[in-house]
Amino acid sequence: MPTGSSSATPTGGWPRAAGLGCHLATDQNDVRAAYLLHDVGYADLFERCFCSCEVGATKDDPARSAGTSTRGSPSCAVDSAAQGSGRPDRLRGVSFDPGTPPPAAATDDHVLATWLAEAAGRRLLEVRQEGLEGRELKDAGDRAAHELLMSLLAEHRPGDAVLSEEGKDDKARLGQDRVWIIDPLDGTREFSEVPREDWAVHVALWERNADGGDLTAGAVAQPALGETFHTGAPPVVPPSTAPRPRIAVSRSRPPAFVQALAAELDAELVPMGSAGVKVISVARDLTDAYVHAGGQYEWDSAAPVAVARAAGLFTSRIDGTPLEYNQDDVYLPDLIVCRPELAEQILAFIERNGVTSAG
């Protein structure tokens, strides 16, 4: 096992030096710029700008929006507690025993990834029973799953680096041979809408090789469904049971080009929650393709893509190039995951129509 470690830690202060404080960050590109300039957690920045504050208000402005979060993050709860806001931490003092991983997890990364995703999933199901609602539930879920996964990885793979949506990226991972890429809670909106099932925990491992590096293990747990999909025993994708192709899309913001793609393929659009759930829906024969160009990050797709590849599905960026992970810039705005027989038609449509990704 390689020595040295780079563990993600919860983000701290709010950067203002570049003029990209919450009062100026009016779109996702501004938030991404702040992330790159200040090297703080993307989820923290996005949460502060789009979820807890009204656009146009500063972080310290008492006028806060009560609207639905676009992305989940534990940052607000962590920061308000640290700053003595008086908001109660209703999960403080809650103990959780993740149990002991199977003996094979000591040497088998597929087994460990699966156990980690399932342990975080059990923790999230407990958080759902804590009596929290809305923003408090989202924040508590993000924080609890992140802290548990960080603790377990430090215990069971102490020499490995970690890239987490909910933590600071110190870039030390770029010099490491093994990097875990995790999304502790993918689909915070759906998680907060009990009893919805379309949210997930992502745990993936990237390893360096002669060609640079690639994903070598991954697990996507859907705790409310009671299922975990992983590279140790990849899903067997059955022949499509649908009379026409089905394309997974966002519940709230399906892109216009996907509607045009669906018309060309005579396909049905199937709305659902998290990115991981959409990818796994292809392996489960709930859909036949997931095509996205609206902006994502490595943790959104690493584990689902690892599982999809192991299951024999086609995966690529929308221009047909490979999806690459553990990059300096973790922005990975587009992807295609589909049954192999649909790949040529989808790529041809994208090229013919000049579809580009956000950012």
Backbone torsions as a table, in degrees:
resi	resn	phi	psi	omega
1	MET	NA	130.7	-179.2
2	PRO	-60.5	149.6	178.2
3	THR	-93.6	168.4	-178.7
4	GLY	87.3	154.4	-179.1
5	SER	-150.7	158.0	174.8
6	SER	-141.9	94.6	-175.7
7	SER	-98.0	137.8	178.7
8	ALA	-73.4	141.3	179.8
9	THR	-125.8	154.2	-179.9
10	PRO	-57.3	143.7	-177.0
11	THR	-72.0	157.4	-175.7
12	GLY	-114.5	-113.4	-169.9
13	GLY	-66.9	163.0	-177.7
14	TRP	-94.7	117.9	-176.0
15	PRO	-74.3	138.4	177.2
16	ARG	-130.1	-7.1	-169.1
17	ALA	-59.0	-33.9	-176.7
18	ALA	-93.4	9.1	179.9
19	GLY	73.5	23.0	-178.1
20	LEU	-112.7	35.6	175.3
21	GLY	-67.2	176.1	-173.1
22	CYS	-59.2	-28.9	-177.4
23	HIS	-71.3	-15.6	-179.6
24	LEU	-113.0	-16.5	-176.4
25	ALA	-79.6	88.8	-172.9
26	THR	-97.7	-5.0	174.5
27	ASP	-149.3	174.5	-173.3
28	GLN	-65.4	-31.1	179.9
29	ASN	-65.7	-36.9	176.2
30	ASP	-62.0	-42.9	-179.9
31	VAL	-64.2	-42.3	178.4
32	ARG	-61.5	-40.7	178.7
33	ALA	-62.2	-42.9	178.4
34	ALA	-63.1	-39.5	178.6
35	TYR	-59.6	-47.3	-176.8
36	LEU	-68.5	-39.1	-177.5
37	LEU	-71.1	-38.2	-170.8
38	HIS	-105.5	-8.2	175.6
39	ASP	58.4	42.9	174.7
40	VAL	-116.0	168.4	-174.0
41	GLY	-62.0	129.7	179.8
42	TYR	-59.8	-44.5	-176.8
43	ALA	-60.5	-36.5	179.0
44	ASP	-62.9	-47.5	-179.5
45	LEU	-63.5	-47.3	-176.4
46	PHE	-63.2	-40.8	179.0
47	GLU	-59.0	-46.2	-174.9
48	ARG	-67.9	-34.7	-175.2
49	CYS	-84.0	-38.0	-170.4
50	PHE	-109.4	-16.1	-169.7
51	CYS	-113.2	-46.2	-176.2
52	SER	-92.3	-26.4	-177.1
53	CYS	-114.2	151.0	169.2
54	GLU	-72.0	142.2	173.5
55	VAL	-61.0	129.3	-175.8
56	GLY	104.2	-9.7	177.7
57	ALA	-106.7	149.3	175.5
58	THR	-83.1	168.7	-179.5
59	LYS	-59.8	-32.9	-176.6
60	ASP	-90.2	-1.0	-179.8
61	ASP	-68.8	129.5	-179.8
62	PRO	-69.9	-16.1	179.0
63	ALA	-79.5	103.5	-178.7
64	ARG	-115.5	147.0	178.3
65	SER	-77.4	145.2	175.3
66	ALA	-102.3	14.3	-175.3
67	GLY	-74.7	177.8	-178.3
68	THR	-77.2	141.2	178.9
69	SER	-69.3	142.9	171.8
70	THR	-83.9	-36.9	175.7
71	ARG	-135.2	150.1	179.3
72	GLY	-89.1	149.5	174.6
73	SER	-162.9	145.1	176.4
74	PRO	-84.2	2.4	-167.9
75	SER	-60.5	-42.2	-174.8
76	CYS	-64.7	-44.0	179.6
77	ALA	-64.6	-42.0	-179.8
78	VAL	-64.1	-47.2	-176.0
79	ASP	-67.3	-41.9	-177.5
80	SER	-65.5	-35.5	177.2
81	ALA	-66.5	-42.0	-178.1
82	ALA	-66.3	-30.9	-176.9
83	GLN	-91.7	4.4	176.0
84	GLY	68.4	43.3	-176.9
85	SER	-73.9	-15.7	-178.0
86	GLY	90.6	-6.5	177.3
87	ARG	-70.7	128.0	-175.7
88	PRO	-70.9	138.8	172.0
89	ASP	-91.4	99.1	-171.2
90	ARG	-77.8	-4.5	176.6
91	LEU	-103.5	-2.6	-178.2
92	ARG	-62.1	133.5	178.2
93	GLY	88.1	-6.6	178.4
94	VAL	-74.8	127.1	179.1
95	SER	-103.4	147.2	179.4
96	PHE	-139.9	128.4	178.8
97	ASP	-104.1	108.3	-178.7
98	PRO	-74.5	-7.5	-177.1
99	GLY	81.3	-166.6	-177.8
100	THR	-112.8	133.9	179.1
101	PRO	-67.8	158.8	176.0
102	PRO	-57.8	148.8	-179.6
103	PRO	-53.0	-34.5	-178.2
104	ALA	-64.7	-20.6	-178.9
105	ALA	-64.6	-18.6	179.7
106	ALA	-63.2	-29.6	-177.5
107	THR	-127.2	-11.9	-175.6
108	ASP	-109.3	110.4	-176.9
109	ASP	-69.6	-27.6	175.9
110	HIS	-63.2	-44.1	-180.0
111	VAL	-65.9	-43.0	-179.0
112	LEU	-65.9	-43.9	179.6
113	ALA	-58.0	-42.2	179.8
114	THR	-64.4	-46.8	-179.7
115	TRP	-63.3	-42.1	179.0
116	LEU	-61.1	-46.8	-178.9
117	ALA	-63.1	-39.1	-179.5
118	GLU	-71.4	-37.6	177.6
119	ALA	-63.6	-45.1	177.4
120	ALA	-63.9	-35.8	177.4
121	GLY	-63.5	-41.6	177.3
122	ARG	-63.7	-38.7	177.9
123	ARG	-63.1	-41.4	-179.6
124	LEU	-66.4	-36.8	176.7
125	LEU	-63.8	-35.4	175.6
126	GLU	-65.9	-43.3	179.4
127	VAL	-58.6	-36.7	178.9
128	ARG	-62.1	-19.7	-179.0
129	GLN	-98.2	6.9	-174.9
130	GLU	-83.8	0.7	178.9
131	GLY	84.0	11.1	178.9
132	LEU	-86.9	159.4	178.6
133	GLU	-140.8	159.6	170.7
134	GLY	53.7	-132.2	-176.6
135	ARG	-58.7	-40.6	179.6
136	GLU	-61.4	-39.7	180.0
137	LEU	-67.5	-42.7	178.4
138	LYS	-61.3	-49.4	-179.1
139	ASP	-60.4	-44.7	-177.8
140	ALA	-64.7	-40.2	178.7
141	GLY	-64.4	-48.8	178.5
142	ASP	-55.6	-49.0	-175.7
143	ARG	-66.7	-45.9	-176.5
144	ALA	-63.0	-44.9	-178.1
145	ALA	-68.7	-40.5	178.7
146	HIS	-61.8	-49.6	-177.5
147	GLU	-63.4	-38.1	179.0
148	LEU	-65.8	-48.0	-178.6
149	LEU	-63.4	-39.9	178.6
150	MET	-63.2	-41.7	179.6
151	SER	-65.0	-44.1	-177.8
152	LEU	-69.1	-38.3	177.2
153	LEU	-66.7	-38.7	177.3
154	ALA	-62.4	-33.3	-179.7
155	GLU	-78.1	-44.2	-170.2
156	HIS	-99.4	-18.8	174.2
157	ARG	-139.3	64.2	-171.5
158	PRO	-63.9	-20.1	-179.3
159	GLY	-90.4	-1.6	-174.9
160	ASP	-94.7	153.2	174.3
161	ALA	-87.1	161.6	-179.4
162	VAL	-135.4	133.2	169.4
163	LEU	-116.5	113.6	-178.1
164	SER	-121.1	142.1	176.0
165	GLU	-56.3	-33.4	-173.0
166	GLU	-94.9	9.6	-177.5
167	GLY	-126.9	170.6	177.7
168	LYS	-77.6	136.8	177.2
169	ASP	-97.6	105.0	-177.5
170	ASP	-89.5	2.9	175.7
171	LYS	69.4	-2.7	175.7
172	ALA	-61.5	-24.3	179.2
173	ARG	-58.2	-27.3	-176.1
174	LEU	-64.8	-21.9	177.1
175	GLY	-98.3	3.3	-177.4
176	GLN	-95.0	156.5	179.4
177	ASP	-90.4	-17.9	-178.3
178	ARG	-136.8	125.7	-178.0
179	VAL	-135.3	122.3	173.5
180	TRP	-85.7	130.4	179.6
181	ILE	-114.3	115.1	-171.5
182	ILE	-128.4	144.3	167.5
183	ASP	-120.7	100.5	-173.0
184	PRO	-60.6	-29.4	177.8
185	LEU	-149.6	101.7	178.3
186	ASP	-95.8	114.4	-177.3
187	GLY	100.0	54.0	-178.4
188	THR	-63.0	-34.2	179.2
189	ARG	-59.9	-49.0	-179.3
190	GLU	-66.7	-36.9	176.8
191	PHE	-57.2	-39.0	-176.8
192	SER	-79.5	-9.0	-178.7
193	GLU	-103.4	71.0	-179.5
194	VAL	-60.4	133.9	9.3
195	PRO	-105.1	35.6	-179.0
196	ARG	-54.3	147.4	-177.6
197	GLU	-108.2	-10.2	-170.0
198	ASP	-89.3	59.8	171.3
199	TRP	-138.3	163.7	-168.4
200	ALA	-153.7	168.0	170.6
201	VAL	-117.5	130.2	-179.0
202	HIS	-111.7	128.9	174.2
203	VAL	-135.8	117.9	179.9
204	ALA	-132.6	155.0	175.2
205	LEU	-121.0	128.9	172.6
206	TRP	-106.2	137.1	177.4
207	GLU	-130.1	142.0	178.5
208	ARG	-71.0	143.9	175.4
209	ASN	-143.6	-173.6	-176.0
210	ALA	-64.4	-24.5	-179.7
211	ASP	-94.7	4.6	-179.3
212	GLY	123.5	-59.0	179.2
213	GLY	155.3	159.9	179.4
214	ASP	-162.3	169.6	175.8
215	LEU	-70.6	134.2	-179.4
216	THR	-121.9	-15.3	178.0
217	ALA	-154.7	153.3	179.0
218	GLY	-169.0	153.5	176.9
219	ALA	-146.4	139.6	175.7
220	VAL	-124.5	109.9	177.6
221	ALA	-94.5	134.3	169.7
222	GLN	-113.2	84.9	-168.7
223	PRO	-58.6	-40.6	-177.8
224	ALA	-70.8	-18.0	176.6
225	LEU	-90.7	-17.6	-177.5
226	GLY	74.9	26.5	-177.1
227	GLU	-129.6	146.1	171.6
228	THR	-132.3	130.5	-178.5
229	PHE	-110.2	127.2	-170.1
230	HIS	-148.2	165.6	-176.3
231	THR	-79.9	-14.0	177.8
232	GLY	-66.9	-36.8	174.9
233	ALA	-140.8	81.2	-172.1
234	PRO	-59.9	150.6	176.4
235	PRO	-59.8	143.5	173.1
236	VAL	-92.8	113.7	-176.3
237	VAL	-81.3	116.1	-179.1
238	PRO	-77.8	165.6	171.2
239	PRO	-57.3	147.5	-177.8
240	SER	-59.8	134.9	179.3
241	THR	-97.3	2.1	-175.3
242	ALA	-98.9	145.7	179.0
243	PRO	-71.8	-19.3	178.1
244	ARG	-142.0	156.5	-177.9
245	PRO	-60.3	150.4	177.9
246	ARG	-122.9	132.9	-178.5
247	ILE	-118.0	124.8	177.6
248	ALA	-73.8	134.2	178.9
249	VAL	-137.6	164.0	176.9
250	SER	-62.2	145.0	175.6
251	ARG	-63.9	-36.8	-168.9
252	SER	-109.5	-23.2	-174.4
253	ARG	-143.5	60.7	177.7
254	PRO	-64.3	128.9	-177.1
255	PRO	-67.5	149.2	-177.0
256	ALA	-62.4	-37.3	-176.5
257	PHE	-65.6	-28.6	178.7
258	VAL	-69.4	-34.2	175.6
259	GLN	-62.2	-41.5	178.1
260	ALA	-67.3	-39.7	176.5
261	LEU	-61.0	-43.8	179.3
262	ALA	-60.7	-39.6	179.0
263	ALA	-63.6	-41.2	-179.4
264	GLU	-67.4	-38.5	-178.7
265	LEU	-87.7	-2.1	-171.3
266	ASP	54.1	47.7	-175.3
267	ALA	-102.8	159.7	176.3
268	GLU	-99.6	137.3	175.4
269	LEU	-89.6	132.2	-177.3
270	VAL	-120.4	102.5	-179.4
271	PRO	-71.6	141.0	174.9
272	MET	-161.6	176.3	-169.6
273	GLY	-80.3	-113.4	-164.0
274	SER	-62.4	160.1	178.6
275	ALA	-60.1	-42.3	179.4
276	GLY	-62.4	-40.4	178.6
277	VAL	-63.7	-38.6	179.0
278	LYS	-63.4	-46.4	179.2
279	VAL	-61.4	-48.4	-177.3
280	ILE	-66.3	-25.9	178.6
281	SER	-60.5	-27.8	178.0
282	VAL	-69.9	-43.4	178.5
283	ALA	-65.9	-27.5	-178.1
284	ARG	-88.1	1.9	-176.5
285	ASP	61.8	29.5	170.3
286	LEU	-89.0	-28.6	174.3
287	THR	-140.1	176.3	179.7
288	ASP	-117.5	-13.2	-179.0
289	ALA	-159.7	151.3	169.4
290	TYR	-133.9	119.0	-178.4
291	VAL	-124.1	122.3	-174.2
292	HIS	-133.4	136.7	176.5
293	ALA	-141.7	21.8	-173.6
294	GLY	-99.9	7.8	178.5
295	GLY	103.3	117.4	173.7
296	GLN	-145.9	178.0	177.9
297	TYR	-127.4	165.8	-173.1
298	GLU	-52.4	-40.9	-176.6
299	TRP	-67.8	-21.3	179.3
300	ASP	-68.0	-30.6	-171.7
301	SER	-123.6	-12.8	-171.5
302	ALA	-56.4	-57.5	-177.9
303	ALA	-64.8	-46.9	178.5
304	PRO	-60.0	-39.0	179.4
305	VAL	-67.2	-39.8	176.9
306	ALA	-57.7	-43.8	179.7
307	VAL	-68.4	-42.7	-179.3
308	ALA	-61.5	-43.8	178.2
309	ARG	-61.4	-44.4	-179.6
310	ALA	-63.3	-27.3	179.4
311	ALA	-84.5	-2.7	177.5
312	GLY	90.2	11.7	178.9
313	LEU	-81.2	158.3	175.6
314	PHE	-80.6	133.4	175.7
315	THR	-136.3	139.0	175.5
316	SER	-169.0	174.3	166.5
317	ARG	-77.3	171.7	-173.5
318	ILE	-70.7	-14.6	175.2
319	ASP	-93.9	6.7	177.4
320	GLY	89.1	-4.9	178.9
321	THR	-79.4	158.7	-177.0
322	PRO	-66.0	150.6	170.4
323	LEU	-77.8	125.6	-177.4
324	GLU	-118.0	142.2	-174.2
325	TYR	-125.2	169.3	-173.6
326	ASN	54.9	48.8	176.6
327	GLN	-94.1	161.8	177.4
328	ASP	-60.0	-45.6	175.1
329	ASP	-97.1	114.5	-174.6
330	VAL	-82.3	1.7	176.5
331	TYR	-69.4	120.9	-179.5
332	LEU	-133.9	82.9	-160.2
333	PRO	-77.2	-11.3	-174.0
334	ASP	-146.8	157.7	175.9
335	LEU	-164.9	160.0	171.0
336	ILE	-127.2	130.3	169.2
337	VAL	-130.8	122.5	-175.9
338	CYS	-158.0	169.0	169.3
339	ARG	-61.9	139.3	-176.1
340	PRO	-54.1	-33.3	-176.6
341	GLU	-70.8	-13.2	178.8
342	LEU	-98.3	-10.4	-171.3
343	ALA	-61.0	-46.3	-176.6
344	GLU	-61.6	-43.2	179.7
345	GLN	-65.0	-41.7	-178.4
346	ILE	-66.7	-46.2	-179.7
347	LEU	-64.1	-38.2	179.0
348	ALA	-65.1	-40.7	177.9
349	PHE	-61.9	-45.7	-178.1
350	ILE	-62.2	-43.8	-180.0
351	GLU	-67.0	-44.1	-177.8
352	ARG	-63.5	-32.6	-175.7
353	ASN	-100.9	3.6	176.2
354	GLY	62.6	35.5	179.6
355	VAL	-70.3	131.7	177.3
356	THR	-124.7	163.2	-178.1
357	SER	-91.0	161.9	175.8
358	ALA	-70.7	126.7	178.8
359	GLY	88.4	NA	NA
